[in-house]
Amino acid sequence: MFILPERYVLAHTPTPIEKLERLSQLFEGPEIYIKRDDLTGIGKTGNKVRKLEFLIAEALREGAQLLITCGGVQSNHARATALAAAKVGLASHLLLRDSAGSDIDGNLFIDRLVGAEVKFITPQEYEQVNDLMHHLAEDYAAKGMKAYVIPEGGSTALGALGYVLAIEEVCRQMKTLRVEFDHIVSAVGSGGTLAGMLLGKSAYGMQAQIHGINVCDDAPYFQERISNIIREAKRKFGFDLNLPKKDLNIIDGYVGKGYGLNRQEEIELIKLVAQMEGIILDPVYTVKAMFGLKDQIRKGRFTKSEKVLFWHTGGIFGLFPKRGLFF
Ligand SMILES: *Cc1c(COP(=O)(O)O)cnc(C)c1O
């Protein structure tokens, strides 16, 4: 039996599940539903908010006065952390990877708005970002401030617990909606979300197969990274799950031009989904997952008689700095 530590409620849950009627018809495949984790909040939108509930509770238990985290310059995780910090009365310091010198737009605009301390670091420096964050925490400690460090994407075993609870939420929703999903499809960026879903599937006996579509790196990288998070969760929280790495479904092939970069087909798909369903996908994660889903339907992985739950993991602010690609 597993034991979950206390959390600090930040997300508006349960998030709705809706059917994408028109998109399902257009793709001529399974019935597609969408889990609206873009509605966990307005500013605090997206999957990181569920992870932060556990991470922030721990920071508060430890008496932290400040949160330190990292990410790309348009990091949804860093933005959600900065907002959540403001909400609970903590300061925040973000180390953001930036090669060009970015406009204060999208997520970075929100970071500034809520008063986060932002430091830009180069891609080379970012390779040692964990060391940098710990050095920064020591600098604060020397000034008498206790910092709590959150690794990239909040993808620790503790953060992943947010998605254990999210799976329990979907199990309850399947009962009330009288629908049974055969598959769940989600974007994968740092692995915590998928790790949590897999732990939740086993903990609550969910039947749906869980598929992650990676937006960077490759399948072996994420099988390793997610296995490590699962192993840590078993050790720390008592989960009982044996998942061979090969059963960890990562659907590779949709990174496209690279992390945070877009092909024109992806931009067109964002427009299509917006215009057919009134749903706004983000350019870094959810559009690549949707592109993968569409392509895998074409290739026959998901069939007409099945039901697929597409997990919208948020990220809307990342769209605005990309406006130039659209029209
Ligand atoms: C971070 C993020 C993901 C990926 O989640 P991980 O837990 O990092 O794998 C997916 N979608 C959005 C919008 C994100 O911000």
The ligand as an SDF file (V2000), in Angstrom:
LIG
                    3D

 15 15  0  0  0  0  0  0  0  0999 V2000
    6.1040   20.1350  -19.0530 C   0  0  0  0  0  0  0  0  0  0  0  0
    4.9980   19.9300  -20.0080 C   0  0  0  0  0  0  0  0  0  0  0  0
    4.7120   18.6540  -20.5310 C   0  0  0  0  0  0  0  0  0  0  0  0
    5.5560   17.4540  -20.2350 C   0  0  0  0  0  0  0  0  0  0  0  0
    5.3780   16.9620  -18.9390 O   0  0  0  0  0  0  0  0  0  0  0  0
    6.6160   16.2130  -18.2540 P   0  0  0  0  0  0  0  0  0  0  0  0
    6.1000   15.8120  -16.9380 O   0  0  0  0  0  0  0  0  0  0  0  0
    7.7100   17.2250  -18.1740 O   0  0  0  0  0  0  0  0  0  0  0  0
    6.9930   15.0790  -19.1180 O   0  0  0  0  0  0  0  0  0  0  0  0
    3.6520   18.5270  -21.3880 C   0  0  0  0  0  0  0  0  0  0  0  0
    2.8980   19.5850  -21.7350 N   0  0  0  0  0  0  0  0  0  0  0  0
    3.1320   20.8150  -21.2630 C   0  0  0  0  0  0  0  0  0  0  0  0
    2.2660   21.9340  -21.7390 C   0  0  0  0  0  0  0  0  0  0  0  0
    4.1890   21.0380  -20.3830 C   0  0  0  0  0  0  0  0  0  0  0  0
    4.4230   22.2690  -19.9390 O   0  0  0  0  0  0  0  0  0  0  0  0
  1  2  1  0
  2  3  1  0
  2 14  2  0
  3  4  1  0
  3 10  2  0
  4  5  1  0
  5  6  1  0
  6  7  2  0
  6  8  1  0
  6  9  1  0
 10 11  1  0
 11 12  2  0
 12 13  1  0
 12 14  1  0
 14 15  1  0
M  END
$$$$
